Amino acid sequence: MASGAYDPFRPKGQASQDPSAPSGSGPDRFGVMKEELNGAIRAASHNIESVRDRGERLDNLQDKSAGLNAAAQDFHGRAGKVRRQMWWKVSRFATPRELGFA
């Protein structure tokens, strides 16, 4: 076990800095804190950028799905029209028995 009081800012495996020791010895606590803070800021910036990119991709996906929905509705309408046209075309040449009337 390491001797001395618990110090959350001290890297593992290093002894805690003695407050009575000269200021030049041991790890620079403020430097360590500054590096950790900079790391947290970089991580937060990366997360914000990732969320922004995800939002853009979701917007693109929503636009594409709206376009596909419109195309599907158009296809459904045209398919019904073709079905009716083909029914009339067939029924003009069909006998009443073929149509099921007899």
BATIZA-15281 format. One record per atom (N, C-alpha, C): residue in one letter; atom name; x, y, z; residue number from 1. Coordinates in steps of 0.2 Angstrom, whole numbers. Example, Ala and Ser with C-alpha at 12.3 -4.5 7.8 and 13.67 -1.06 7.14 Angstrom:
# BATIZA-15281
ATOM  nunu  nukol     xx     yy     zz  zamar
ATOM     A      N     66    -28     39      1
ATOM     A     CA     62    -22     39      1
ATOM     A      C     66    -16     39      1
ATOM     S      N     64    -11     35      2
ATOM     S     CA     68     -5     36      2
ATOM     S      C     64      0     39      2
//
This chain:
# BATIZA-15281
ATOM  nunu  nukol     xx     yy     zz  zamar
ATOM     M      N      4     -6      0      1
ATOM     M     CA      0      0      0      1
ATOM     M      C      4      6      0      1
ATOM     A      N      2     11     -3      2
ATOM     A     CA      6     18     -3      2
ATOM     A      C      5     21      4      2
ATOM     S      N     10     24      6      3
ATOM     S     CA     10     28     12      3
ATOM     S      C      7     35     11      3
ATOM     G      N      4     38     16      4
ATOM     G     CA      2     44     16      4
ATOM     G      C     -6     44     15      4
ATOM     A      N     -9     50     15      5
ATOM     A     CA    -16     51     14      5
ATOM     A      C    -18     50      7      5
ATOM     Y      N    -24     49      6      6
ATOM     Y     CA    -27     47      0      6
ATOM     Y      C    -28     54     -4      6
ATOM     D      N    -25     53    -10      7
ATOM     D     CA    -25     59    -15      7
ATOM     D      C    -28     57    -22      7
ATOM     P      N    -34     59    -23      8
ATOM     P     CA    -38     57    -30      8
ATOM     P      C    -34     59    -36      8
ATOM     F      N    -30     65    -35      9
ATOM     F     CA    -27     67    -41      9
ATOM     F      C    -20     65    -42      9
ATOM     R      N    -18     60    -38     10
ATOM     R     CA    -11     58    -39     10
ATOM     R      C    -11     51    -43     10
ATOM     P      N     -7     51    -48     11
ATOM     P     CA     -7     44    -52     11
ATOM     P      C     -5     38    -47     11
ATOM     K      N     -8     33    -49     12
ATOM     K     CA     -7     27    -45     12
ATOM     K      C      0     25    -44     12
ATOM     G      N      2     22    -38     13
ATOM     G     CA      9     20    -38     13
ATOM     G      C     14     25    -35     13
ATOM     Q      N     12     32    -35     14
ATOM     Q     CA     16     37    -32     14
ATOM     Q      C     14     39    -25     14
ATOM     A      N     19     41    -21     15
ATOM     A     CA     18     43    -15     15
ATOM     A      C     15     50    -15     15
ATOM     S      N     11     51     -9     16
ATOM     S     CA      7     58     -9     16
ATOM     S      C     13     63     -8     16
ATOM     Q      N     12     69    -10     17
ATOM     Q     CA     16     74     -9     17
ATOM     Q      C     16     77     -2     17
ATOM     D      N     22     78      1     18
ATOM     D     CA     22     80      8     18
ATOM     D      C     21     88      8     18
ATOM     P      N     16     90     11     19
ATOM     P     CA     15     98     11     19
ATOM     P      C     21    102     13     19
ATOM     S      N     25     99     18     20
ATOM     S     CA     31    103     20     20
ATOM     S      C     37    102     15     20
ATOM     A      N     36     98     10     21
ATOM     A     CA     42     97      5     21
ATOM     A      C     42    103      1     21
ATOM     P      N     48    105     -3     22
ATOM     P     CA     48    110     -7     22
ATOM     P      C     43    110    -13     22
ATOM     S      N     41    115    -16     23
ATOM     S     CA     36    115    -21     23
ATOM     S      C     38    112    -27     23
ATOM     G      N     44    111    -28     24
ATOM     G     CA     47    108    -35     24
ATOM     G      C     47    101    -35     24
ATOM     S      N     46     97    -29     25
ATOM     S     CA     46     90    -29     25
ATOM     S      C     39     87    -30     25
ATOM     G      N     39     81    -32     26
ATOM     G     CA     32     77    -33     26
ATOM     G      C     29     80    -39     26
ATOM     P      N     23     76    -41     27
ATOM     P     CA     19     78    -47     27
ATOM     P      C     16     85    -46     27
ATOM     D      N     15     89    -51     28
ATOM     D     CA     12     95    -51     28
ATOM     D      C      4     94    -51     28
ATOM     R      N      1     95    -45     29
ATOM     R     CA     -6     93    -44     29
ATOM     R      C    -10     97    -49     29
ATOM     F      N     -8    104    -50     30
ATOM     F     CA    -12    108    -54     30
ATOM     F      C    -11    106    -61     30
ATOM     G      N     -5    104    -63     31
ATOM     G     CA     -4    102    -70     31
ATOM     G      C     -8     95    -71     31
ATOM     V      N     -8     91    -67     32
ATOM     V     CA    -12     85    -67     32
ATOM     V      C    -20     86    -68     32
ATOM     M      N    -22     91    -64     33
ATOM     M     CA    -29     93    -64     33
ATOM     M      C    -31     96    -71     33
ATOM     K      N    -26    100    -73     34
ATOM     K     CA    -27    104    -79     34
ATOM     K      C    -28     99    -85     34
ATOM     E      N    -23     94    -85     35
ATOM     E     CA    -23     89    -90     35
ATOM     E      C    -30     85    -90     35
ATOM     E      N    -32     83    -84     36
ATOM     E     CA    -38     79    -83     36
ATOM     E      C    -44     84    -86     36
ATOM     L      N    -44     90    -84     37
ATOM     L     CA    -49     95    -86     37
ATOM     L      C    -49     95    -94     37
ATOM     N      N    -43     96    -97     38
ATOM     N     CA    -43     96   -104     38
ATOM     N      C    -45     90   -107     38
ATOM     G      N    -44     84   -104     39
ATOM     G     CA    -46     78   -107     39
ATOM     G      C    -54     78   -107     39
ATOM     A      N    -57     80   -101     40
ATOM     A     CA    -64     80   -100     40
ATOM     A      C    -67     85   -106     40
ATOM     I      N    -64     91   -107     41
ATOM     I     CA    -67     95   -112     41
ATOM     I      C    -66     92   -119     41
ATOM     R      N    -61     89   -120     42
ATOM     R     CA    -60     86   -127     42
ATOM     R      C    -66     80   -128     42
ATOM     A      N    -67     76   -122     43
ATOM     A     CA    -72     71   -123     43
ATOM     A      C    -79     74   -124     43
ATOM     A      N    -80     80   -120     44
ATOM     A     CA    -87     83   -121     44
ATOM     A      C    -88     86   -128     44
ATOM     S      N    -83     89   -130     45
ATOM     S     CA    -83     92   -137     45
ATOM     S      C    -84     86   -142     45
ATOM     H      N    -81     81   -141     46
ATOM     H     CA    -82     75   -146     46
ATOM     H      C    -89     72   -145     46
ATOM     N      N    -91     72   -139     47
ATOM     N     CA    -98     69   -138     47
ATOM     N      C   -103     74   -141     47
ATOM     I      N   -102     81   -141     48
ATOM     I     CA   -107     85   -144     48
ATOM     I      C   -107     85   -151     48
ATOM     E      N   -101     84   -154     49
ATOM     E     CA   -100     84   -161     49
ATOM     E      C   -104     77   -164     49
ATOM     S      N   -103     72   -160     50
ATOM     S     CA   -106     65   -162     50
ATOM     S      C   -113     66   -162     50
ATOM     V      N   -116     69   -157     51
ATOM     V     CA   -123     70   -156     51
ATOM     V      C   -126     75   -162     51
ATOM     R      N   -122     80   -164     52
ATOM     R     CA   -124     84   -170     52
ATOM     R      C   -124     80   -176     52
ATOM     D      N   -119     76   -177     53
ATOM     D     CA   -118     72   -183     53
ATOM     D      C   -124     67   -183     53
ATOM     R      N   -126     64   -177     54
ATOM     R     CA   -131     59   -177     54
ATOM     R      C   -138     63   -179     54
ATOM     G      N   -139     69   -176     55
ATOM     G     CA   -145     72   -178     55
ATOM     G      C   -145     74   -186     55
ATOM     E      N   -140     75   -189     56
ATOM     E     CA   -140     76   -196     56
ATOM     E      C   -142     70   -200     56
ATOM     R      N   -139     64   -197     57
ATOM     R     CA   -140     58   -201     57
ATOM     R      C   -148     56   -200     57
ATOM     L      N   -150     58   -194     58
ATOM     L     CA   -157     56   -193     58
ATOM     L      C   -162     61   -197     58
ATOM     D      N   -160     67   -198     59
ATOM     D     CA   -164     71   -202     59
ATOM     D      C   -164     69   -210     59
ATOM     N      N   -158     66   -212     60
ATOM     N     CA   -157     64   -219     60
ATOM     N      C   -162     57   -219     60
ATOM     L      N   -161     53   -214     61
ATOM     L     CA   -165     47   -214     61
ATOM     L      C   -173     49   -214     61
ATOM     Q      N   -175     54   -211     62
ATOM     Q     CA   -182     56   -211     62
ATOM     Q      C   -184     58   -217     62
ATOM     D      N   -180     62   -221     63
ATOM     D     CA   -181     65   -227     63
ATOM     D      C   -182     59   -232     63
ATOM     K      N   -177     54   -232     64
ATOM     K     CA   -178     48   -237     64
ATOM     K      C   -184     44   -235     64
ATOM     S      N   -186     43   -229     65
ATOM     S     CA   -192     39   -228     65
ATOM     S      C   -198     43   -230     65
ATOM     A      N   -198     50   -229     66
ATOM     A     CA   -204     53   -232     66
ATOM     A      C   -204     53   -240     66
ATOM     G      N   -199     53   -243     67
ATOM     G     CA   -199     52   -250     67
ATOM     G      C   -201     45   -252     67
ATOM     L      N   -199     40   -248     68
ATOM     L     CA   -201     33   -250     68
ATOM     L      C   -208     32   -249     68
ATOM     N      N   -211     35   -243     69
ATOM     N     CA   -218     35   -242     69
ATOM     N      C   -222     38   -248     69
ATOM     A      N   -220     44   -250     70
ATOM     A     CA   -223     47   -256     70
ATOM     A      C   -223     43   -262     70
ATOM     A      N   -217     39   -263     71
ATOM     A     CA   -217     35   -269     71
ATOM     A      C   -221     29   -268     71
ATOM     A      N   -222     26   -262     72
ATOM     A     CA   -226     20   -261     72
ATOM     A      C   -233     22   -262     72
ATOM     Q      N   -236     28   -260     73
ATOM     Q     CA   -243     30   -261     73
ATOM     Q      C   -244     31   -268     73
ATOM     D      N   -239     34   -272     74
ATOM     D     CA   -240     35   -279     74
ATOM     D      C   -240     28   -283     74
ATOM     F      N   -236     24   -281     75
ATOM     F     CA   -236     17   -284     75
ATOM     F      C   -243     14   -283     75
ATOM     H      N   -245     14   -276     76
ATOM     H     CA   -252     11   -275     76
ATOM     H      C   -257     14   -279     76
ATOM     G      N   -258     20   -280     77
ATOM     G     CA   -263     24   -284     77
ATOM     G      C   -262     21   -292     77
ATOM     R      N   -256     21   -294     78
ATOM     R     CA   -255     19   -301     78
ATOM     R      C   -257     12   -302     78
ATOM     A      N   -255      8   -297     79
ATOM     A     CA   -256      0   -298     79
ATOM     A      C   -264     -1   -298     79
ATOM     G      N   -268      3   -294     80
ATOM     G     CA   -275      2   -294     80
ATOM     G      C   -278      4   -301     80
ATOM     K      N   -275     10   -304     81
ATOM     K     CA   -277     12   -310     81
ATOM     K      C   -276      7   -316     81
ATOM     V      N   -270      4   -316     82
ATOM     V     CA   -268     -1   -321     82
ATOM     V      C   -273     -7   -320     82
ATOM     R      N   -274     -9   -313     83
ATOM     R     CA   -278    -15   -312     83
ATOM     R      C   -285    -14   -315     83
ATOM     R      N   -288     -8   -314     84
ATOM     R     CA   -295     -6   -317     84
ATOM     R      C   -294     -6   -325     84
ATOM     Q      N   -289     -3   -327     85
ATOM     Q     CA   -289     -3   -335     85
ATOM     Q      C   -288    -10   -338     85
ATOM     M      N   -284    -14   -334     86
ATOM     M     CA   -284    -21   -337     86
ATOM     M      C   -290    -25   -336     86
ATOM     W      N   -294    -24   -331     87
ATOM     W     CA   -300    -27   -330     87
ATOM     W      C   -305    -25   -335     87
ATOM     W      N   -305    -19   -337     88
ATOM     W     CA   -310    -17   -342     88
ATOM     W      C   -308    -19   -349     88
ATOM     K      N   -301    -20   -350     89
ATOM     K     CA   -298    -22   -356     89
ATOM     K      C   -300    -30   -357     89
ATOM     V      N   -300    -34   -352     90
ATOM     V     CA   -301    -41   -352     90
ATOM     V      C   -309    -42   -352     90
ATOM     S      N   -313    -38   -349     91
ATOM     S     CA   -320    -38   -349     91
ATOM     S      C   -323    -37   -355     91
ATOM     R      N   -320    -32   -359     92
ATOM     R     CA   -323    -31   -366     92
ATOM     R      C   -323    -37   -371     92
ATOM     F      N   -318    -41   -370     93
ATOM     F     CA   -318    -47   -374     93
ATOM     F      C   -320    -53   -371     93
ATOM     A      N   -322    -53   -365     94
ATOM     A     CA   -324    -59   -361     94
ATOM     A      C   -332    -60   -362     94
ATOM     T      N   -334    -66   -362     95
ATOM     T     CA   -341    -68   -362     95
ATOM     T      C   -344    -67   -355     95
ATOM     P      N   -350    -67   -355     96
ATOM     P     CA   -353    -66   -348     96
ATOM     P      C   -352    -72   -344     96
ATOM     R      N   -351    -78   -347     97
ATOM     R     CA   -349    -84   -343     97
ATOM     R      C   -342    -83   -340     97
ATOM     E      N   -338    -81   -343     98
ATOM     E     CA   -331    -80   -341     98
ATOM     E      C   -331    -75   -335     98
ATOM     L      N   -335    -70   -335     99
ATOM     L     CA   -335    -65   -330     99
ATOM     L      C   -339    -67   -324     99
ATOM     G      N   -342    -73   -324    100
ATOM     G     CA   -346    -76   -319    100
ATOM     G      C   -353    -74   -318    100
ATOM     F      N   -356    -71   -324    101
ATOM     F     CA   -363    -69   -323    101
ATOM     F      C   -368    -75   -325    101
ATOM     A      N   -365    -80   -328    102
ATOM     A     CA   -370    -86   -330    102
ATOM     A      C   -369    -92   -325    102
//
